Amino acid sequence: MTGGPLEGVRVVDLTTVVVGPICTRTLADQGAEVVKVEAPGGDILRYLAAGSRTPAMSGKFINFNRNKRSIVLDIKKPEGLAALKRLIAEADVFVSNVRPAALARAGLDHASLAPLNPRLIHCGIVAFGTDGRYANRPAYDPIIQSLSGVAGTFERAIGEPRFVPMVMTDHIAGLIAAQAIGFALYRRERTGQGEAIEVPMFENMASFVTSEHLGAATFDPPEGPSGDGRLLSPDYRPLPTLDGYITVRPNDNRQAFAFFDAIGQPELKDDPRFTTAIRRTENAADYFTVQVEALATKTTAEWLDIFARADVPAAGYNRIDDLLHDPHLQDVGFWQFDEHPTEGRIRRTKVANRFGGGMREAVLPAPRLGQHTREVLAEAGYAEAEIDRMLQTGAAIGTA
């Protein structure tokens, strides 16, 4: 019993790295029972990040794989593949980020699995939609950032393409996949039927970028250039103060005029460049110049006090390590501490979203490689002698 809204939902997780694990962690955090099926070498994320205390347990892996159990199966061996299919036959959801052609060769595509389990929600997170010419190409987050226009927004803003320094497209696609699974589970409640879901990273991120930046190119023929000039300004960033940085975002007229009063330039309220939101957007470069020049004249603390009294949206600036001590995050109990059975004391994030009907009551620590192989196979109906044989042949691998 987990107590979460997905309590009773069983998920077989054949995913690695970030995009799949963030999807299945989201499901697990909401109470689903997630069995992470790993190849004999394990999820590569176990080894990619620095700072491990023990082998195969990187900090990044720990963050993305809480509330899951790990079983190791060699699905290149018939017995290992048969065991995976037995797990899927009793599951509600099967999630993979394996390329579609490889999935089909193993008989793990939806068409092959649907007769085995007609109620199965089969979610394939793919780099590219299977109807397009890029289908079955390998890809990681930087490939998608490059191709989808994410890196191109930096070129428009600062003159050269850059990647967002986190695997943003993996996070977004993984969360979209979790959302899609929730939708499919709801439909299954009404129809009794499972279905296939395809979540392509490229198309989702292309939609993400163009929803913001299609702009005048929404119209055919275009009414002007694409791109939101405010977001593409090189000054769309935290701006320097006398002693640090601050972010100020006055948008509507009340906020903009209050900002002009706060910086001691009330005459700008009558400046034709800034009298309406449309005019401020059209003159975004000038609007940002006003902000840059004004904010450099006082300390961050002074400006935050001034803007708070004027009810102008403003915030200080956190570096990554500052988040560990942010007072609001401390207020809401965002940082949680657990004793991991092999890794000792660890820090983790609290699930940010709340459900009034109940949340997951206990957090399972991220599993060691193959930690639950025996346990999960026994639950699937394998006799102890059969499990021993699979461990001896290498079709399954478990930790003592």
N, C-alpha and C positions, 0 to 999 in steps of 0.2 A: 504494500500500500504506500503510495507516494503522496497523495493528497493534492496533486496538481490537476489542472483541467484536462490534461491528456493521460491521466491515470488509466491503466488498462490497455493503452495503445502499445503494441509491440513493433519495434523498428529493427530491421536488419540493415546495418550501416556498412556498405562496402565503399568507403570514401577515404581519401587521404589529403594531406596538406591542410588547406584552410577552407576552401569553398564548400566542400562537403561536410567536414567536421563542424563548421559554424552552423550549418543547417541542422545537423543532428544534435548538436549541443543545445540549440534553441528548443528542439522537441523534448530533449531530456530534461532541461531545466523546467519545463512545464509538466513534468511528471511521466513522460513516456518511458518505457523500458527499452533502452537502446543497447543492442549487442553490436559492438564494433568488430568486424571481421577483418583481420589483418593477414597479409602474406607472411611467409616465414621470416623475412627480414624486418617486418613491421612498417608502420607508417613512417615515411621519410622525415616527417616533422619531428619525430622522436630524436633525430640527430642533427637537424639543421641549425638550431639556435644555440648560441653560446650560453654558458652559465649553468650547465647541468651539474647536479651533485652526484648522480649515478648515471651510468650509460643508459641510453634509450629513454631518458626521462627529462627532456629539455623543458625549460620553463614555458616555452610557447606550446608544446604538446600538452602540458598540464593545463594550460589555460583553455585550450579548445576541446578538451576531452573529459571534462568532469561529468559525473552522472552517467557513465557508460561502463559496460563490461567488455573485456577484450577476449576474443577467441582467435587463435591462429589456425588457419586452414590453408593447405596447399591445394588450390583449386585446379592446378595443372594435373593433379593426381585424381583418378576417378572417384576414389573414396572421399577425398576432400571436397570435390565438387558436389557429390551426392549429399554430403553433410550440409553444405550451404543451402542446397535446394530443400532439404528437410526443414531447415530453420525458416526459409522463406515461405514454405507451405503453411506454416502456422503463424505467420506474421501479418500485421496490418499494413505495414509500409516497408518498402525496399528502396533504399537510396544508394545511388552510385554516382561517381564522377569518372567512370571508366569510359573510354571512347566507344561509341556505339558499335562499331564493327567488331571490336574485341569482345564486347558484351554479347553480341549475337553469336559469335563463334563458340562461346562457352555455354550457349543456351540460356542466357540470363536476361535476354531482352523480354519485353512485355509479351510479345506474341507466344514465346515459349513458356513463360511462367503463368500466364492467365489460366490455362486449363488446370494447372496444379493448384491455383488459389484464385478463384474468380473474384474474391473481395479485395485482392491486393491492390494497394496504391503503389504504383511503380514510378519512382521519380528519378529521372536521369538528368544530372547537371552536366551540360556539355559546353565546350568552348564555343561552338558554332551550330546553328540550327541545321538539322539533318537534310533539309531540302536545298541547301545552298552549296556552292562550289567549295567553300572552306570546310565543309563537314569532314570530320575525322582527322583534321590537322591537330597536332599537339599544341597546347597553349598554357601559359601561366599568366598571372596577373599583369606583368609588364607588357606582354603581347597584347592583351585586351586593352590596357590603357593606351598603348600606342595606336592600335587600329580603330578604337571607338571614338577618338577625338579628345580623350581626357588630357593626354600629353599636349595635344594641339591647342588647348585653351591656354596653356602656359606660353606657347609661342606667340599667341595673339596678345597676351598680357605683358610678357617681359622680353620677348624677342627670341626665345629659344625654347624648344620643347623640354618638358621635365615630367617625371613621374611623381604622383602624390607619394610621399615616403611612407606608405603603408599599403598593404594589399587590399586596397579599397574595393576593387571590382570583385574580389573573392567574397568580401564581407557582404556586399550588396546582393550579389547573385545568391549567396547562401541564405540570406534572410528572405529573399523573394521565394526561394525554393521551399523554405519552411512555411511561408504564408500559403503557397500553392498547395502544399500537402494538407494544411488545415482546411482550405476550401474543398479539396477532394474528399476529405473525411466527412465533412458536412454533407456533401452530395450523396456519399455512400449511405449515410444515415437515412436518406429519403428513398434511395433507389435500390440499396443492397448490393450494388455493383462497384467493383474497383475500376481503376482506369490508369492509363499511362500519362505521365506528366513529363514534358521536356522543358528544361530551363536553360536556354542558351545565354552564356555570359556576354558575347559580343552584341547580340541584338538588344539585350536588356541595358547594357551600358550605352549603346548608341541612342536608345530611347532616353536614357538618363541625361545624356549630354544635350541632345537636341531639344528636349523639353525645355531646358533652360535657355538654349542659345539659337534656336531656329529663328525666333524673332520675326523680322519682316519677310524672311524666306518661307514663312508659313504659307504665304499667298503665292498663287501660281498665275502669272509670273510674279516674282518677288517684288515687294514694295520698297525694298532697300536691302542693305547688307545683313547677313546673319550676325548673331552675337549680341549679348547684353553688355552694353558699354560700361555699365557700372561694375559688373563682375569681372570684366576683362581689363579694367584699369590697373596699371602697375601699382597704384596706391590703394587697391582693394586688399588691405592687409592690416595687421596691427600697426599703428602709427607711433613714431617716437615722441616721448615726452622728455622733460628735463632729466629724468632718472630711470626711464624704462620704456614701456610700451603701453598703449591703451587702444581699445577698439570702441568706436562710437558709430552708431548707425541710426541717425535721425531720418525717418522715411516720410511720414505724412507731414502736412503743413504745420500742425501743432508742434510736432517734435522738431522740425527744421527751424521754425521761428524761435522756439525756446532755445535751441542750440545757438542761433545767432545772438540772442540776448545774453546767453551764458558766456560766450567768448568776447562779449563787449563790442559786437558789431551789429547793433539792431538795424542799421541802415540797409543791411543785406536783405531784409524782409521785403524791401521795395525794389530790389535789383531784378530787372526783367529776366535774368538768367535763372533766378531761384524762386520765383513767386508761386510755382506749382510743381507738383511731383513730375509732371511731364517735362517741364522746362529744366528741372534739376537733372533728370535723366539725360536730356539732350545735351546738357552742359556738365556732364559728370566729371570731366577732367578739371574744370574750374571749381566745381563743388569740392572735390577732393583736395585741390590746392589750398582752398580756404581752411580745410580741416588740418592739413599737414602743417601749415604755417602757425595756426593758432595753438595746436596741441603741444608744440615744441616749447611753449613759453612757461609751462607750469609742470609740477611733478604729477605723477600718476595719481597719487593719493589726493592731491588738491583737485584735480579734474573729476575724479570719482565722486568727491563730496559735492562739487558744484553741479554735476550732471544729475546726481541723485535728487538734489533739492529742486532741480528743474524738470524732473521726470523725463530725462533724455536717455534712451537706451545706450548703456555704456558698460564696459567690463574691463577688468584688468587682463593680464596676460600670463598664462600658465605654460611653463615648460613641462616636459614629460614628468620629470621628478617632482615638480610642484604639485601635480595631481595627488601625490601620496599624502599631502598635508592640506589640501584644499578644505577650508572650513565647512562649506556646504556639503561636500562629500562625507566629511566626518559627521555632520548632523544627521544625514540620512543612513548612516551605517554602510556606506558603499563598499568600504574595504573590510573584508572578512578574513579571519585567520583560522587555519585548520592544521591539525597534525596529520600529515600524510604518513601512511605506514612505512614507506621506505625513504621518503624525501625530507621528513622532518617538518618543521613549521613552514607553512607556505601562506602567501597572501593571494587572495582571489577577489574578483569583483562580485558584488551582490547582483542578483537578477533585478534589473531596474524597474520592470513593469510589474504591477500588482493586480491580482484577481481577488475580488471580494469573496468569491466562493471557495477559495483555498489555494494555497501555493504548495510546491514541493516541500515536504517537511524536513527531509534529510539530504545532505549532499554526499554523493559518492565520490571519493577521490579518483583522479585520473588513473586508469589501470596500468599496471605493468604489462608488458607484452605477453599475451597468452595467459594472463592471470586467471581467467575464468573458463578456460577451454574445457576442462573436465566437468565443471558445474553446468555449463550450457549444453554440452553434449548429453549429459545425463538427463537434463530437463527435456531434451528433444527425444528421449526414449532409447538412447543407446545404452546397452548393458556395459558393465564395467570391463568385461573381457574385450568387447568391441572397441571401447575407448583405448584400452591398453594397446591393442593391435594397431589402431590408427596412429598412436603416439610412436610406436616402434617403427612403423613404415614411413613416418614423416608426413602422412596425410594431414595430421594435426600436430600441433606443438603446444605444450602447456608448461607453465612454471610450477615448481614444487610449492 
